[in-house]
Amino acid sequence: MLGEIIFTVRYAETDQMAIVHHSNFAVWAEAGRNDLLKSIGASNKIIEENGALLPLYEMYFKFIFPAKFEDEILVSTKIKDISQVRISFSYEIKNAKDNKSIAVGKTMHAWTDKTLKPINAKKIIPDIYSILNMQQVNIIEVNE
């Protein structure tokens, strides 16, 4: 499954060069990830209510073309890989009007309990794990 959200770049997201500051891509990825999880019935709220967390342990973005104030942005999110101890997501960020690629990236997360101790998601949250496992799709690899 592919999650997609569209929003407009706010002035506060731009830097002195009048382009979106790179720190915003982490926020945009989180918005895309949260929207995808919610759309398949496994929101962060549900995951946390069932005793699990998904802390970020690695993030990568390749910037292709700058985004600017008032650009409409499309964030496409997919589950890249899932295992009993980890899950990773891929992102493609484009200008929604001209379909120009802005960035591609991925985030990697560990399954943990509320004390950040690693857990086996298949055993601890089997229903959620099953839902997420069914959503995994093949994607184009992001070259690092």
Steps between C-alpha positions, in 0.01 A plus 500: 500500500608853422417784737480847353457841659505843338571830673631847423848613607473758776726807515640379835635188327728700272849632569691811401553353153119488456495119478364244744753429774617137508380451860140513378537175308500305827170668594354430157607135520334469840178651362505255208578203725228591750245544222591163346482317834165660584355415157572128546362485854834490684547859611776599739228546762382141456857368499578688822173398667609140441830553678740556211699795370682567172801717582701622204855365485606605149388745232625577151391753240636577155408851390431537130334837443414781742152566631394859556241704688143421390598195292247221530681192629402136454652252744461136395579245772541122484602228740835392362591215736355350812640242738418394852743759641510779237294683241613742231311743282586660167397846388474679170443873527384684188359831392130415474437739211778407258590154641866605527694284745627694802644224720500129571574344833447234759467467875574197712327430831538241774212325672535571873298504818437824690841473670662480153592134550484313166197275454386235255204674333367173357460366854408817693264666247414220255189662349678828429808319371282297263326811364833673439666191351223474240566862392868455414570583137798477271654838426790650315805507727638831618871506421702632791 
